[in-house]
Amino acid sequence: AEGGGCAWGRAAGHAGSSEWLRFCPLTPGCPQVFALIVFSCIFGEGYINPHDSAQLHCIFNHNEDACRYGIAIGVLAFLACIFFFCIDIYFPQLSSAADRKYLVLADLGFSALWTFLWFIGFCFLTSQWSVTQLDNVSVGADSARAAIAFSFFSIFSWGLLITFALQRYRMGVEDFTNSYVDPSPAPSTPYSVYPDVSHDNYQQPPFTQTGETTEGYQPPPTY
């Protein structure tokens, strides 16, 4: 486990050169900026009241699911970027190789999932906007187009995150393979059950009767 932790730690250091693109604020290509634009445009001007009616309708062909979908994936993508940013800060302090591996896999899986969801969102918003009657849209048309455009850009930005996460995972696996050493047991040494006792070192134990004792009973001397 210790060797694995060092390997994944070195992988984090190698991947650090590309992490600036992912979490650099207000940099073109940052997925959290695109997500912020998408859900802000839909939430701010994505609901209209045609013919001055009291009820608000979604600007995308009055389909409420289109607006809800765009807002949902945008908000969750933005929060996920903040979460993974905090994880990347805390990542070098993790000592468990298993935790490091699971976090990298979670980053890879979430990026792949959200790339697919952004693709679905772009197709959904585009199809609904194509059948929207623009005569009923007095305001919010530019915001709707911006939401569609940045949904399209988000597909490639999250796809780029898949590449970074996959590269990070491969670095961890390669470093773990190169640095791992199979611990071999120490050579067994024969155990001496009995000590090597020679006759020269043998000593007569105390309180034993020797062969020089006199036979028979001898009374003590009288004075």
FIKOLZA-1660 file (N, C-alpha, C; in steps of 0.1 Angstrom, whole numbers, plus 5000, padded with zeros to 4 digits):
% residues 223
   i   px   py   pz ch aa at
   1 5008 4988 5000  A  A  N
   1 5000 5000 5000  A  A CA
   1 5009 5012 5000  A  A  C
   2 5020 5012 5007  A  E  N
   2 5028 5024 5007  A  E CA
   2 5034 5026 4994  A  E  C
   3 5039 5016 4987  A  G  N
   3 5044 5018 4974  A  G CA
   3 5034 5023 4964  A  G  C
   4 5022 5018 4965  A  G  N
   4 5011 5023 4956  A  G CA
   4 5008 5037 4959  A  G  C
   5 5008 5041 4972  A  G  N
   5 5005 5055 4975  A  G CA
   5 5015 5065 4969  A  G  C
   6 5028 5061 4969  A  C  N
   6 5038 5069 4963  A  C CA
   6 5037 5069 4948  A  C  C
   7 5033 5058 4942  A  A  N
   7 5031 5058 4928  A  A CA
   7 5020 5068 4923  A  A  C
   8 5008 5067 4930  A  W  N
   8 4997 5076 4927  A  W CA
   8 5001 5090 4930  A  W  C
   9 5009 5092 4940  A  G  N
   9 5013 5106 4943  A  G CA
   9 5022 5112 4932  A  G  C
  10 5031 5104 4926  A  R  N
  10 5039 5108 4915  A  R CA
  10 5030 5111 4903  A  R  C
  11 5020 5103 4901  A  A  N
  11 5011 5105 4890  A  A CA
  11 5004 5118 4892  A  A  C
  12 5000 5122 4904  A  A  N
  12 4993 5135 4906  A  A CA
  12 5003 5146 4903  A  A  C
  13 5015 5144 4906  A  G  N
  13 5025 5155 4903  A  G CA
  13 5027 5156 4888  A  G  C
  14 5028 5145 4881  A  H  N
  14 5029 5145 4866  A  H CA
  14 5017 5152 4859  A  H  C
  15 5005 5149 4865  A  A  N
  15 4993 5154 4858  A  A CA
  15 4991 5169 4862  A  A  C
  16 4999 5174 4871  A  G  N
  16 4997 5188 4876  A  G CA
  16 4999 5198 4865  A  G  C
  17 5007 5195 4855  A  S  N
  17 5010 5204 4845  A  S CA
  17 4998 5207 4836  A  S  C
  18 4989 5198 4835  A  S  N
  18 4977 5200 4827  A  S CA
  18 4965 5204 4836  A  S  C
  19 4966 5204 4849  A  E  N
  19 4955 5208 4857  A  E CA
  19 4952 5223 4857  A  E  C
  20 4961 5231 4853  A  W  N
  20 4959 5245 4852  A  W CA
  20 4948 5249 4842  A  W  C
  21 4947 5241 4831  A  L  N
  21 4937 5243 4821  A  L CA
  21 4923 5240 4826  A  L  C
  22 4922 5230 4835  A  R  N
  22 4909 5226 4840  A  R CA
  22 4903 5235 4850  A  R  C
  23 4911 5241 4858  A  F  N
  23 4906 5249 4869  A  F CA
  23 4910 5263 4869  A  F  C
  24 4916 5268 4858  A  C  N
  24 4920 5282 4857  A  C CA
  24 4907 5290 4855  A  C  C
  25 4904 5300 4864  A  P  N
  25 4891 5307 4863  A  P CA
  25 4891 5316 4850  A  P  C
  26 4879 5316 4844  A  L  N
  26 4876 5324 4832  A  L CA
  26 4886 5322 4821  A  L  C
  27 4891 5310 4819  A  T  N
  27 4899 5307 4808  A  T CA
  27 4891 5300 4798  A  T  C
  28 4892 5304 4785  A  P  N
  28 4884 5297 4774  A  P CA
  28 4887 5282 4774  A  P  C
  29 4876 5274 4775  A  G  N
  29 4878 5260 4775  A  G CA
  29 4875 5254 4789  A  G  C
  30 4873 5262 4799  A  C  N
  30 4870 5257 4812  A  C CA
  30 4856 5253 4813  A  C  C
  31 4853 5240 4816  A  P  N
  31 4839 5235 4816  A  P CA
  31 4830 5242 4826  A  P  C
  32 4836 5246 4838  A  Q  N
  32 4827 5253 4847  A  Q CA
  32 4822 5266 4843  A  Q  C
  33 4830 5273 4834  A  V  N
  33 4825 5286 4829  A  V CA
  33 4814 5284 4819  A  V  C
  34 4815 5273 4810  A  F  N
  34 4805 5270 4801  A  F CA
  34 4792 5266 4808  A  F  C
  35 4793 5258 4818  A  A  N
  35 4782 5254 4826  A  A CA
  35 4775 5266 4832  A  A  C
  36 4783 5275 4837  A  L  N
  36 4777 5287 4843  A  L CA
  36 4769 5295 4833  A  L  C
  37 4774 5297 4821  A  I  N
  37 4768 5304 4811  A  I CA
  37 4755 5297 4807  A  I  C
  38 4755 5284 4805  A  V  N
  38 4743 5277 4801  A  V CA
  38 4731 5279 4810  A  V  C
  39 4734 5275 4823  A  F  N
  39 4722 5276 4832  A  F CA
  39 4719 5290 4836  A  F  C
  40 4728 5300 4835  A  S  N
  40 4724 5314 4837  A  S CA
  40 4716 5319 4826  A  S  C
  41 4719 5316 4814  A  C  N
  41 4711 5321 4802  A  C CA
  41 4697 5315 4803  A  C  C
  42 4695 5302 4806  A  I  N
  42 4682 5296 4807  A  I CA
  42 4674 5301 4819  A  I  C
  43 4681 5302 4830  A  F  N
  43 4674 5306 4842  A  F CA
  43 4670 5321 4842  A  F  C
  44 4679 5329 4835  A  G  N
  44 4676 5344 4835  A  G CA
  44 4666 5348 4825  A  G  C
  45 4667 5343 4812  A  E  N
  45 4659 5347 4801  A  E CA
  45 4653 5335 4794  A  E  C
  46 4653 5323 4800  A  G  N
  46 4648 5312 4793  A  G CA
  46 4633 5310 4795  A  G  C
  47 4626 5318 4803  A  Y  N
  47 4612 5317 4805  A  Y CA
  47 4605 5330 4800  A  Y  C
  48 4595 5329 4792  A  I  N
  48 4589 5341 4786  A  I CA
  48 4574 5339 4789  A  I  C
  49 4567 5351 4788  A  N  N
  49 4552 5351 4789  A  N CA
  49 4547 5357 4776  A  N  C
  50 4544 5348 4766  A  P  N
  50 4539 5353 4753  A  P CA
  50 4526 5359 4754  A  P  C
  51 4524 5369 4746  A  H  N
  51 4511 5377 4746  A  H CA
  51 4507 5382 4759  A  H  C
  52 4518 5386 4767  A  D  N
  52 4516 5392 4780  A  D CA
  52 4507 5384 4789  A  D  C
  53 4509 5371 4788  A  S  N
  53 4501 5362 4797  A  S CA
  53 4508 5361 4811  A  S  C
  54 4500 5357 4821  A  A  N
  54 4506 5357 4834  A  A CA
  54 4515 5344 4836  A  A  C
  55 4513 5334 4828  A  Q  N
  55 4520 5322 4830  A  Q CA
  55 4533 5322 4822  A  Q  C
  56 4544 5318 4828  A  L  N
  56 4557 5317 4821  A  L CA
  56 4559 5304 4814  A  L  C
  57 4565 5304 4802  A  H  N
  57 4567 5292 4794  A  H CA
  57 4582 5292 4790  A  H  C
  58 4587 5280 4788  A  C  N
  58 4600 5278 4784  A  C CA
  58 4602 5284 4770  A  C  C
  59 4613 5290 4768  A  I  N
  59 4616 5296 4755  A  I CA
  59 4618 5286 4744  A  I  C
  60 4622 5274 4747  A  F  N
  60 4624 5263 4738  A  F CA
  60 4611 5256 4735  A  F  C
  61 4603 5262 4726  A  N  N
  61 4591 5256 4721  A  N CA
  61 4581 5253 4733  A  N  C
  62 4582 5261 4743  A  H  N
  62 4573 5259 4755  A  H CA
  62 4575 5246 4761  A  H  C
  63 4586 5240 4759  A  N  N
  63 4589 5226 4765  A  N CA
  63 4596 5228 4778  A  N  C
  64 4589 5226 4789  A  E  N
  64 4595 5228 4802  A  E CA
  64 4607 5218 4805  A  E  C
  65 4606 5207 4799  A  D  N
  65 4617 5197 4801  A  D CA
  65 4630 5202 4795  A  D  C
  66 4630 5209 4785  A  A  N
  66 4642 5214 4778  A  A CA
  66 4649 5224 4788  A  A  C
  67 4641 5233 4793  A  C  N
  67 4647 5243 4803  A  C CA
  67 4652 5236 4815  A  C  C
  68 4644 5227 4821  A  R  N
  68 4648 5220 4833  A  R CA
  68 4661 5212 4830  A  R  C
  69 4662 5205 4819  A  Y  N
  69 4674 5197 4816  A  Y CA
  69 4686 5206 4815  A  Y  C
  70 4685 5217 4808  A  G  N
  70 4697 5226 4806  A  G CA
  70 4701 5232 4819  A  G  C
  71 4692 5236 4828  A  I  N
  71 4695 5241 4841  A  I CA
  71 4702 5231 4850  A  I  C
  72 4696 5219 4849  A  A  N
  72 4700 5208 4858  A  A CA
  72 4715 5204 4855  A  A  C
  73 4718 5201 4843  A  I  N
  73 4731 5196 4839  A  I CA
  73 4741 5208 4841  A  I  C
  74 4737 5220 4839  A  G  N
  74 4746 5231 4841  A  G CA
  74 4750 5233 4855  A  G  C
  75 4740 5233 4864  A  V  N
  75 4742 5235 4878  A  V CA
  75 4751 5223 4884  A  V  C
  76 4747 5211 4880  A  L  N
  76 4755 5200 4885  A  L CA
  76 4769 5199 4880  A  L  C
  77 4771 5203 4867  A  A  N
  77 4785 5204 4862  A  A CA
  77 4793 5215 4869  A  A  C
  78 4787 5226 4872  A  F  N
  78 4794 5237 4879  A  F CA
  78 4798 5232 4893  A  F  C
  79 4789 5226 4900  A  L  N
  79 4792 5221 4914  A  L CA
  79 4802 5210 4913  A  L  C
  80 4802 5201 4903  A  A  N
  80 4812 5190 4902  A  A CA
  80 4826 5196 4899  A  A  C
  81 4827 5207 4891  A  C  N
  81 4840 5213 4889  A  C CA
  81 4846 5218 4902  A  C  C
  82 4837 5224 4910  A  I  N
  82 4842 5229 4923  A  I CA
  82 4846 5217 4932  A  I  C
  83 4839 5207 4932  A  F  N
  83 4842 5195 4940  A  F CA
  83 4855 5189 4936  A  F  C
  84 4857 5187 4923  A  F  N
  84 4870 5181 4919  A  F CA
  84 4881 5190 4920  A  F  C
  85 4879 5203 4920  A  F  N
  85 4889 5212 4923  A  F CA
  85 4894 5211 4937  A  F  C
  86 4885 5209 4947  A  C  N
  86 4889 5207 4961  A  C CA
  86 4896 5194 4962  A  C  C
  87 4891 5184 4955  A  I  N
  87 4898 5170 4955  A  I CA
  87 4912 5171 4951  A  I  C
  88 4915 5179 4940  A  D  N
  88 4928 5180 4935  A  D CA
  88 4937 5187 4945  A  D  C
  89 4932 5196 4952  A  I  N
  89 4940 5203 4963  A  I CA
  89 4943 5193 4974  A  I  C
  90 4934 5185 4978  A  Y  N
  90 4936 5176 4989  A  Y CA
  90 4943 5163 4984  A  Y  C
  91 4943 5160 4971  A  F  N
  91 4948 5148 4966  A  F CA
  91 4962 5144 4970  A  F  C
  92 4972 5153 4970  A  P  N
  92 4986 5149 4974  A  P CA
  92 4987 5145 4989  A  P  C
  93 4977 5149 4997  A  Q  N
  93 4978 5146 5011  A  Q CA
  93 4972 5132 5014  A  Q  C
  94 4966 5125 5004  A  L  N
  94 4961 5112 5007  A  L CA
  94 4972 5102 5007  A  L  C
  95 4972 5093 5017  A  S  N
  95 4982 5083 5018  A  S CA
  95 4978 5069 5014  A  S  C
  96 4965 5068 5011  A  S  N
  96 4960 5055 5007  A  S CA
  96 4960 5054 4992  A  S  C
  97 4966 5043 4987  A  A  N
  97 4966 5041 4972  A  A CA
  97 4952 5038 4967  A  A  C
  98 4944 5031 4975  A  A  N
  98 4931 5028 4970  A  A CA
  98 4922 5040 4969  A  A  C
  99 4923 5050 4979  A  D  N
  99 4916 5062 4978  A  D CA
  99 4920 5070 4966  A  D  C
 100 4933 5071 4963  A  R  N
 100 4937 5079 4952  A  R CA
 100 4932 5073 4939  A  R  C
 101 4932 5059 4938  A  K  N
 101 4928 5053 4926  A  K CA
 101 4913 5055 4924  A  K  C
 102 4905 5054 4934  A  Y  N
 102 4891 5056 4933  A  Y CA
 102 4887 5070 4929  A  Y  C
 103 4894 5080 4934  A  L  N
 103 4891 5094 4931  A  L CA
 103 4895 5096 4916  A  L  C
 104 4906 5091 4911  A  V  N
 104 4909 5092 4897  A  V CA
 104 4899 5086 4888  A  V  C
 105 4894 5074 4892  A  L  N
 105 4884 5067 4884  A  L CA
 105 4870 5074 4885  A  L  C
 106 4867 5080 4896  A  A  N
 106 4855 5088 4897  A  A CA
 106 4856 5100 4888  A  A  C
 107 4867 5107 4888  A  D  N
 107 4869 5118 4879  A  D CA
 107 4867 5114 4864  A  D  C
 108 4873 5103 4861  A  L  N
 108 4872 5098 4847  A  L CA
 108 4858 5094 4844  A  L  C
 109 4851 5087 4852  A  G  N
 109 4837 5083 4850  A  G CA
 109 4828 5095 4849  A  G  C
 110 4829 5104 4858  A  F  N
 110 4820 5116 4858  A  F CA
 110 4822 5124 4845  A  F  C
 111 4835 5126 4841  A  S  N
 111 4838 5134 4829  A  S CA
 111 4831 5127 4817  A  S  C
 112 4832 5114 4816  A  A  N
 112 4827 5106 4805  A  A CA
 112 4811 5108 4805  A  A  C
 113 4805 5107 4817  A  L  N
 113 4791 5108 4818  A  L CA
 113 4786 5121 4814  A  L  C
 114 4793 5132 4818  A  W  N
 114 4788 5145 4815  A  W CA
 114 4791 5149 4801  A  W  C
 115 4801 5143 4795  A  T  N
 115 4803 5145 4780  A  T CA
 115 4791 5140 4773  A  T  C
 116 4786 5129 4777  A  F  N
 116 4774 5123 4770  A  F CA
 116 4762 5131 4773  A  F  C
 117 4760 5136 4786  A  L  N
 117 4748 5144 4789  A  L CA
 117 4748 5157 4782  A  L  C
 118 4760 5163 4780  A  W  N
 118 4761 5176 4773  A  W CA
 118 4757 5174 4758  A  W  C
 119 4761 5163 4753  A  F  N
 119 4757 5160 4739  A  F CA
 119 4742 5158 4737  A  F  C
 120 4736 5151 4747  A  I  N
 120 4721 5150 4747  A  I CA
 120 4715 5163 4749  A  I  C
 121 4720 5171 4758  A  G  N
 121 4715 5185 4760  A  G CA
 121 4715 5194 4748  A  G  C
 122 4727 5193 4741  A  F  N
 122 4728 5201 4729  A  F CA
 122 4718 5197 4718  A  F  C
 123 4717 5184 4716  A  C  N
 123 4707 5179 4706  A  C CA
 123 4693 5183 4710  A  C  C
 124 4690 5181 4723  A  F  N
 124 4676 5184 4728  A  F CA
 124 4673 5199 4726  A  F  C
 125 4681 5208 4731  A  L  N
 125 4679 5222 4730  A  L CA
 125 4678 5227 4715  A  L  C
 126 4687 5221 4707  A  T  N
 126 4687 5225 4693  A  T CA
 126 4674 5221 4686  A  T  C
 127 4670 5209 4688  A  S  N
 127 4657 5204 4682  A  S CA
 127 4645 5212 4686  A  S  C
 128 4645 5216 4699  A  Q  N
 128 4633 5224 4704  A  Q CA
 128 4634 5238 4699  A  Q  C
 129 4646 5243 4698  A  W  N
 129 4647 5257 4693  A  W CA
 129 4644 5258 4678  A  W  C
 130 4646 5247 4670  A  S  N
 130 4644 5248 4656  A  S CA
 130 4629 5248 4653  A  S  C
 131 4620 5243 4662  A  V  N
 131 4606 5243 4660  A  V CA
 131 4599 5254 4668  A  V  C
 132 4607 5263 4674  A  T  N
 132 4601 5274 4682  A  T CA
 132 4596 5285 4673  A  T  C
 133 4585 5290 4675  A  Q  N
 133 4580 5302 4668  A  Q CA
 133 4586 5315 4673  A  Q  C
 134 4595 5320 4665  A  L  N
 134 4602 5332 4669  A  L CA
 134 4593 5344 4670  A  L  C
 135 4581 5344 4664  A  D  N
 135 4572 5356 4665  A  D CA
 135 4568 5358 4679  A  D  C
 136 4568 5347 4687  A  N  N
 136 4563 5348 4701  A  N CA
 136 4575 5351 4711  A  N  C
 137 4587 5351 4705  A  V  N
 137 4599 5354 4714  A  V CA
 137 4602 5368 4712  A  V  C
 138 4599 5376 4722  A  S  N
 138 4602 5391 4722  A  S CA
 138 4616 5393 4728  A  S  C
 139 4619 5386 4739  A  V  N
 139 4633 5387 4745  A  V CA
 139 4637 5373 4748  A  V  C
 140 4651 5372 4749  A  G  N
 140 4656 5359 4753  A  G CA
 140 4661 5351 4742  A  G  C
 141 4660 5355 4729  A  A  N
 141 4665 5347 4718  A  A CA
 141 4680 5346 4718  A  A  C
 142 4687 5356 4721  A  D  N
 142 4701 5356 4722  A  D CA
 142 4706 5347 4733  A  D  C
 143 4699 5347 4745  A  S  N
 143 4703 5338 4756  A  S CA
 143 4700 5323 4752  A  S  C
 144 4690 5321 4745  A  A  N
 144 4687 5307 4740  A  A CA
 144 4698 5302 4731  A  A  C
 145 4702 5311 4722  A  R  N
 145 4713 5307 4712  A  R CA
 145 4726 5305 4720  A  R  C
 146 4728 5313 4730  A  A  N
 146 4741 5312 4738  A  A CA
 146 4741 5299 4745  A  A  C
 147 4729 5295 4751  A  A  N
 147 4728 5282 4758  A  A CA
 147 4731 5271 4749  A  A  C
 148 4726 5271 4737  A  I  N
 148 4729 5260 4727  A  I CA
 148 4743 5260 4723  A  I  C
 149 4749 5272 4721  A  A  N
 149 4763 5272 4717  A  A CA
 149 4773 5267 4727  A  A  C
 150 4771 5271 4740  A  F  N
 150 4780 5267 4750  A  F CA
 150 4777 5253 4755  A  F  C
 151 4765 5248 4752  A  S  N
 151 4763 5233 4754  A  S CA
 151 4771 5225 4744  A  S  C
 152 4772 5230 4732  A  F  N
 152 4781 5224 4722  A  F CA
 152 4796 5225 4726  A  F  C
 153 4800 5236 4731  A  F  N
 153 4814 5238 4735  A  F CA
 153 4817 5229 4747  A  F  C
 154 4807 5226 4756  A  S  N
 154 4809 5218 4768  A  S CA
 154 4812 5204 4764  A  S  C
 155 4807 5199 4753  A  I  N
 155 4810 5185 4749  A  I CA
 155 4825 5183 4747  A  I  C
 156 4831 5193 4741  A  F  N
 156 4846 5191 4738  A  F CA
 156 4854 5194 4751  A  F  C
 157 4849 5204 4759  A  S  N
 157 4856 5207 4771  A  S CA
 157 4856 5195 4781  A  S  C
 158 4845 5188 4782  A  W  N
 158 4844 5177 4791  A  W CA
 158 4851 5165 4785  A  W  C
 159 4851 5164 4771  A  G  N
 159 4859 5154 4765  A  G CA
 159 4874 5155 4767  A  G  C
 160 4878 5168 4768  A  L  N
 160 4892 5170 4772  A  L CA
 160 4895 5166 4786  A  L  C
 161 4886 5167 4795  A  L  N
 161 4888 5163 4808  A  L CA
 161 4889 5148 4809  A  L  C
 162 4882 5141 4800  A  I  N
 162 4884 5126 4799  A  I CA
 162 4899 5123 4796  A  I  C
 163 4904 5130 4787  A  T  N
 163 4918 5128 4783  A  T CA
 163 4928 5130 4795  A  T  C
 164 4926 5141 4802  A  F  N
 164 4934 5144 4814  A  F CA
 164 4932 5133 4825  A  F  C
 165 4920 5129 4827  A  A  N
 165 4918 5119 4838  A  A CA
 165 4924 5105 4833  A  A  C
 166 4922 5102 4821  A  L  N
 166 4928 5089 4816  A  L CA
 166 4943 5089 4816  A  L  C
 167 4949 5101 4813  A  Q  N
 167 4964 5102 4814  A  Q CA
 167 4968 5101 4828  A  Q  C
 168 4961 5107 4837  A  R  N
 168 4964 5106 4852  A  R CA
 168 4964 5092 4857  A  R  C
 169 4953 5084 4852  A  Y  N
 169 4952 5071 4857  A  Y CA
 169 4963 5062 4851  A  Y  C
 170 4967 5064 4839  A  R  N
 170 4977 5056 4833  A  R CA
 170 4991 5059 4840  A  R  C
 171 4993 5071 4843  A  M  N
 171 5005 5074 4850  A  M CA
 171 5006 5067 4864  A  M  C
 172 4995 5067 4871  A  G  N
 172 4994 5060 4883  A  G CA
 172 4997 5045 4882  A  G  C
 173 4991 5039 4871  A  V  N
 173 4993 5024 4869  A  V CA
 173 5007 5021 4865  A  V  C
 174 5013 5029 4857  A  E  N
 174 5027 5027 4852  A  E CA
 174 5037 5029 4864  A  E  C
 175 5035 5039 4872  A  D  N
 175 5044 5042 4883  A  D CA
 175 5043 5031 4893  A  D  C
 176 5030 5026 4895  A  F  N
 176 5028 5015 4905  A  F CA
 176 5035 5002 4900  A  F  C
 177 5034 5000 4887  A  T  N
 177 5040 4988 4881  A  T CA
 177 5055 4988 4882  A  T  C
 178 5061 5000 4879  A  N  N
 178 5076 5001 4879  A  N CA
 178 5082 5001 4893  A  N  C
 179 5074 5007 4903  A  S  N
 179 5080 5008 4916  A  S CA
 179 5076 4997 4926  A  S  C
 180 5067 4988 4921  A  Y  N
 180 5063 4978 4930  A  Y CA
 180 5073 4966 4930  A  Y  C
 181 5077 4962 4942  A  V  N
 181 5087 4951 4944  A  V CA
 181 5080 4941 4952  A  V  C
 182 5080 4929 4947  A  D  N
 182 5073 4918 4954  A  D CA
 182 5082 4914 4967  A  D  C
 183 5076 4916 4978  A  P  N
 183 5084 4913 4990  A  P CA
 183 5087 4898 4991  A  P  C
 184 5100 4894 4991  A  S  N
 184 5104 4880 4992  A  S CA
 184 5107 4877 5007  A  S  C
 185 5103 4865 5011  A  P  N
 185 5106 4862 5025  A  P CA
 185 5121 4860 5028  A  P  C
 186 5125 4863 5040  A  A  N
 186 5139 4862 5043  A  A CA
 186 5143 4847 5043  A  A  C
 187 5156 4845 5039  A  P  N
 187 5160 4831 5039  A  P CA
 187 5159 4824 5052  A  P  C
 188 5154 4812 5052  A  S  N
 188 5152 4805 5065  A  S CA
 188 5165 4800 5070  A  S  C
 189 5167 4802 5083  A  T  N
 189 5179 4797 5089  A  T CA
 189 5176 4785 5098  A  T  C
 190 5184 4775 5098  A  P  N
 190 5181 4763 5106  A  P CA
 190 5181 4766 5121  A  P  C
 191 5172 4761 5128  A  Y  N
 191 5171 4763 5142  A  Y CA
 191 5177 4751 5149  A  Y  C
 192 5186 4754 5159  A  S  N
 192 5192 4744 5167  A  S CA
 192 5183 4741 5179  A  S  C
 193 5177 4729 5179  A  V  N
 193 5168 4726 5190  A  V CA
 193 5175 4724 5203  A  V  C
 194 5186 4718 5202  A  Y  N
 194 5194 4715 5214  A  Y CA
 194 5208 4722 5212  A  Y  C
 195 5213 4727 5223  A  P  N
 195 5226 4733 5222  A  P CA
 195 5237 4723 5221  A  P  C
 196 5248 4727 5214  A  D  N
 196 5259 4718 5212  A  D CA
 196 5267 4717 5226  A  D  C
 197 5264 4706 5232  A  V  N
 197 5270 4704 5246  A  V CA
 197 5280 4693 5244  A  V  C
 198 5292 4696 5248  A  S  N
 198 5303 4686 5248  A  S CA
 198 5305 4681 5262  A  S  C
 199 5312 4670 5263  A  H  N
 199 5315 4665 5276  A  H CA
 199 5325 4673 5284  A  H  C
 200 5333 4681 5277  A  D  N
 200 5342 4690 5284  A  D CA
 200 5336 4701 5291  A  D  C
 201 5324 4706 5285  A  N  N
 201 5317 4717 5292  A  N CA
 201 5307 4712 5302  A  N  C
 202 5306 4700 5303  A  Y  N
 202 5295 4695 5312  A  Y CA
 202 5300 4697 5327  A  Y  C
 203 5292 4702 5335  A  Q  N
 203 5295 4704 5349  A  Q CA
 203 5285 4696 5358  A  Q  C
 204 5290 4691 5369  A  Q  N
 204 5282 4683 5378  A  Q CA
 204 5272 4692 5384  A  Q  C
 205 5259 4689 5383  A  P  N
 205 5250 4698 5390  A  P CA
 205 5251 4697 5405  A  P  C
 206 5248 4707 5412  A  P  N
 206 5249 4708 5427  A  P CA
 206 5239 4698 5433  A  P  C
 207 5242 4696 5446  A  F  N
 207 5233 4688 5454  A  F CA
 207 5231 4674 5449  A  F  C
 208 5241 4669 5444  A  T  N
 208 5240 4655 5439  A  T CA
 208 5251 4647 5446  A  T  C
 209 5248 4634 5448  A  Q  N
 209 5257 4626 5455  A  Q CA
 209 5268 4620 5446  A  Q  C
 210 5281 4622 5451  A  T  N
 210 5292 4618 5443  A  T CA
 210 5296 4604 5447  A  T  C
 211 5305 4598 5439  A  G  N
 211 5309 4585 5441  A  G CA
 211 5319 4583 5452  A  G  C
 212 5324 4594 5459  A  E  N
 212 5334 4594 5469  A  E CA
 212 5328 4592 5483  A  E  C
 213 5315 4591 5484  A  T  N
 213 5309 4590 5497  A  T CA
 213 5313 4576 5503  A  T  C
 214 5315 4576 5517  A  T  N
 214 5319 4564 5524  A  T CA
 214 5307 4555 5527  A  T  C
 215 5310 4543 5527  A  E  N
 215 5300 4533 5529  A  E CA
 215 5298 4531 5544  A  E  C
 216 5286 4528 5548  A  G  N
 216 5283 4525 5562  A  G CA
 216 5281 4538 5570  A  G  C
 217 5277 4536 5583  A  Y  N
 217 5275 4547 5591  A  Y CA
 217 5287 4549 5600  A  Y  C
 218 5291 4561 5602  A  Q  N
 218 5302 4565 5611  A  Q CA
 218 5297 4574 5621  A  Q  C
 219 5298 4571 5633  A  P  N
 219 5293 4579 5644  A  P CA
 219 5302 4592 5645  A  P  C
 220 5296 4602 5650  A  P  N
 220 5304 4614 5652  A  P CA
 220 5315 4612 5663  A  P  C
 221 5326 4619 5662  A  P  N
 221 5336 4617 5673  A  P CA
 221 5332 4622 5686  A  P  C
 222 5336 4615 5697  A  T  N
 222 5333 4619 5711  A  T CA
 222 5344 4625 5717  A  T  C
 223 5342 4634 5726  A  Y  N
 223 5353 4642 5733  A  Y CA
 223 5353 4638 5747  A  Y  C
% end
